[in-house]
Structures are given as C-alpha cells and as structure tokens.
Amino acid sequence: MRPTRFLMISLLIAGPTLSSPCALAQGLPPGLAGQALQQADPATLAALVGSLGPGAVASATGNAATTAPVPNGMAAPTLPSIVPTLATPLATAIDAGAPPVVPGAMSPLDSAANLASPVFGARLFTGAFARAGSARFNPDYMVTPGDRVVLRLWGAFQFAQVQTVDPQGNVFLPNIGPVALGGVRNADLQRVVAGAAAGTFRSNVYVYAALAEAQPVRVYVGGFVRRPGLYDGTSMDGLLHYLDAAGGIDPDRGTFIDVEVKRGSQVRARVNLYQFLFRGLMAPVALADGDVIFVGPRQQTVTVTGLANNPNIFEFPRQSHPTTADVMLLAAPQPAATHIRITRMTGPVRNVEYHPIAQAGAVPVADGDTLEFTADKKAGTITVRIEGEHDSAQEYVLPYGARLGDLLRQVHFSDRSDEASIQLFRQSVHDRQKTMLETSLRSLEQSVLTARSGTNEESQLRRNEADQVLAWIDRARKVEPIGQVVVGHGPTRDDLLLENGDLLRVPTRDGLVLVSGEVLFPNAVAWQPGLDAQAYVARAGGFTPNGAHKRIVVAHADGSFEDVAPTSQSLRTGDELLVLPRLDTKSRQMWKDITQILYQLAVSARVVLGL
C-alpha cells in the first residue's frame, strides 16, 4: 500500500498534467486517493489546485456559488495557505466514485465551474454540445472530401455502392464518370446526382443518393480553453461541440468574441459567440482532420451589476471604444433602473461617476469598469393594507409621505372596533428586530463557546450546559419577529409616517386577555377589572415548575409592553400576558444574556422560549 501511496502523491506533484481530481482515482483502490490527498502537504495541494484551472476549486468542494475562483498567477506562498482545507472535500469526492474524465466529454468540475462563472457565455459549456451526436441529416451541411455517400441506380441500369468522396470532391459512377459533390449541400445531394445520371441515361433509370456518414476527423482545440487537446468527432460536428469537449472557454482568460478556426496558417473562419447568444446565428464551419480551433486571450471586459436582466461580465473588442449604450444593449436594464453608477479603477485610485440613464448613452466605458444600474426615484404612491374590525376597504393607495392620520380618517370603524389599540406591522421593523436578535444570539454563542473551567468536573458541567444553551440558540434563530410598531396615542399617533407595504390591524373589543408562556394551560381568559396578573395566571392553570413568578411581561395590543409584578392590576382587554421561564445557569454573564434574549423574543415575536 505504501509504494502506491507514494506514486499517488507523485502524481499530485505533477499537477499541471492532470485535468481534475477525478482523473487521479483511475486505477487506484477505493479510499487510496482520499488518503493521499489528506496526507499531502500544502505545496502538493497547491499543484493539484493549479491543475484544476480557475474556478474549479469551487466545483471540487461542491460550493461553487460561494467559493471564489483561484486567481490567475496567484503567488506560490499564498496559494498553499488556502488549499489545505480542500484536502478533505477533494478526497471525499474522489473516494465517492466521481466519474473519471472521459476524452471528448465534459468534466463535472468544468461544468459546475462554468455554471458558477459570472462571465457572459460561460454557461454555454456544460456538456450538452459534447454529448450531442453529429447532425447526420442536417440539410445545410456541405459535403467534404472523406464523407461517405450511399449511391443506388436501378431500372435499366443497376448499381449500388457506398463511396467515399475523394480529395478532389468527386465520386465515380459507372457509365457516368466523376460527379462533383464537394461543397454540395446535403439537401441538394439527390438532385445533383440525379442530374449527372440524366446526362447519360435519358429514361428508365432511377437514382437515390444520401449521405451515409460524415468524415471522422480529429480537431485540435487550443488557446485559452480549460483542457486543450486533440478531440475526435466528425466533420458534421460543429464548433461548439469541440469547445464543449475541451471544457469550454476559460472564462477568466479566453475570448468569446473572436474564436478562430485555422487550417495550417490560414484562418478559415472567425466566430463571435455573442452572435449566437443574442441572435441565434452560427455560421456553418465544416471541420477537417487536423483543423485547429484557437481561443485567443480575453479582450476588454465590463462588469454589470444591479437592476439588469443580464448582470454579467461582458466582453468588447480590444480596439473598440464602447459606451454605456453598448453595455445597456447587452445588459438589458430593468424598468425600475433610473441611474448608472460607473466605478473606474485607475491604478490604486477608484473613481465613481453617477449618471441618469436617459443622459448616459454616450458615456465611454473602459476595460475593467463596473456598471451598476440603480433605482434613484422616490415612489409616487404607497400601498397600505388595513385588516381587522372595520367597515371600510382593505387596501388604500396613498401619496408618498402620507401619515397614519391621513389613512385613519378614511376608515369607518364599527361598534366593536378598538380604535385606541391600532396595530401597525412593518417589514423594515421585522428586519431590524431579526438583526438585533441575531446579534444577541451570536454574543451569547461566543460567551458559551469561550467559557473557561478550572477543573475537569467544572469542564464537564460547562460542556453539558453549553450543549443545552446551543440547542436553545438554534431554536431561537428559527423564531420570526412580527415587526410590530409601537403606535402610541394622541396626536403623535396621527403624525406617524407610513411606508409602502405597511399592514394595519384594528383589534376587536372581545374582552379577552391571552395568557401564555410558562403556565399549565395557555388560554384566553375573560378580562375583569380589578384582577391582577397572578389571578389571570391562576385561571390558566398556574405556573409551571419552570415558570418564574416574578418575570411576567404584558404585551399590549398597540405594540407597547411592560414588565409587571404578579400583583399588578394594569392589564386591560386585548393584552397578552407572557410568563417567562426560570433560568438556572452557572455563569452570571450567560444568565444576563439569556434574560435579554428572552425579553427580545417576548416583545418582538410574542414567543416564550423555554431553556
């Protein structure tokens, strides 16, 4: 086993000749590749990562959406410092039996990296073109030397043969002579052969001609592709087939707008893949044995972000002078976009320009610029929904800057409406409450994980307590705040600015008090004047063994709240009484943090989460 492992590590060191970690597993016992990777030093792993090519590290770890590609030319001391963490996922992928790279087929790593690339056009190459067979019945295919043609004549003259088109582009028919088929469209093949036969046989001879198979060819794919090499196919297979088989154009280095097809020193065709991507145009190029598909270096690029239908990295010819209008044709800004922010990198200095879209059409852009489409326009109107106990419409369209009083003057309340306890729910408040809760939970998590112990016994106790608290933190993270705003009373209530998407709820005078939390039977209890908080708890079955008798929060219907004593008689109809749990922790700081979070949950989400 040890000599084989040494061979494995030697293969890793020779990384530039390998196309993917899947290739390392070929011919090795299960688990051996993973062992070698896990025992390899950082320099060895760096060689492996370098062999995968830009972007493939993300694919190898199965997290292409969040792992940045390996920058070209990364210094040797830097790369080994980041790749040791890849040993385990790479080993797992190999030992799991990932399919080996088959010549002429797209590597799963290349496919995943292309899908994750922000470069426009990279997603063309996911293996679909390489898997597709040659289009044998393509009517526009031009017959070339080496193609095989089925020829049949019957009637007064009998002949049946499959002939290969000779280097001069001819086939030979008895009594007829050479028939020129080179450059004839597949759809015209029958007509050309029948016309040649008609020159010799005036009648009673019938002709059938069809393309049997295209010429087998081997095409070189070179330049800035992921896996340059020599690939088998047929003369019917198109340019995209061979590029796909080579892993696609390297999005970080190769050009998508000037792909050359060469035969010897002659450039037979230049293909701009943007024509195919935007207009569906692909000039037919019949490839012959020994032809070269060459992908040159990437030219000017502009990055598009923000409110665009195509937020990608776009490429422009090196000698061109693109403008924002050219970029907008490719990026397709969304209707909501009103302005363009242009970030220009001039050496170490970053310059930012800001233009309205309507006036930015002729603004030049340069290689490396970033364009962000933004919406910089105040909303003309907002929409507010009102639910609950009222006799009015449920949705209102108000001018931007409308206040709560403007809305309430349009609402018709019923006899059952509790106008003094109007509830307002807002998405932005929900988001802030969620952020504050997450901040508190992270602080608690850090204090739990960094707590110190003096003895082994104390360490075990701390560990058990930490497991319990961490499980509680996971539960707390799943709680969603309700986003309620404290509306208040009097003139200040009517001055509250409304936001688009606000939800108002008019409570019903139902004469109930909700009792929840650490009580035996959480329930709704009929409100009675003069009853204190402890009496309401008693009507809900009393405190649970985990209930804290002196930790009761009352959430009022209007969003306000207060911490009350068991003897408090400040409850009113529509209130919610929440009994918090008793805490028993060894750390005073932890106790304070959990108490704070318990109150946050009670106030923002009306939830009591026992520890």
Secondary structure, 3 states (H helix, E strand, C coil): CHHHHHHHHHHHHCHHHCCCHHHHCCCCCCCHHHHHHHHCCHHHHHHHHHHHCCCHHHHHCCCCCCCCCCCCCCCCCCHHHHCHHHHHHHHHHHHCCCCCCCCCCCCHHHHHHHHHCCECCHHHCCCHHHHCCCCCCCCCCECCCCCEEEEEEEECCCEEEEEECCCCCEEEECCCEEEECCCCEHHHHHHHHHHHHHCCCCCCEEEEEEEEECCEEEEEEEECECCCEEEEEECCCCHHHHHHHCCCECCCCEEEEEEEEEECCEEEEEECHHHHHHHCCCCCCCCCCCCEEEEEECCEEEEEEECECCCCEEEECCCCCCEHHHHHHHHCECCCCCEEEEEEEECCEEEEEEEEHHHCCCCECCCCCEEEEECCCCCCEEEEEEEECCCCCCEEEEECCCEHHHHHCCCCCCCCECHHHCEEECHHHHHHHHHHHHHHHHHHHHHHHCCCCCCHHHHHHHHHHHHHHHHHHHHHHCCCCCCEECCCCCHHHHCCECCCCCEEEECECCCEEEEEECECCCEEEECCCCCCHHHHHHHCCCECCCEEEEEEEEECCCCCEEEECCCCCCCCCCCEEEEEECCCCCCHHHHHHHHHHHHHHHHHHCCCCCC
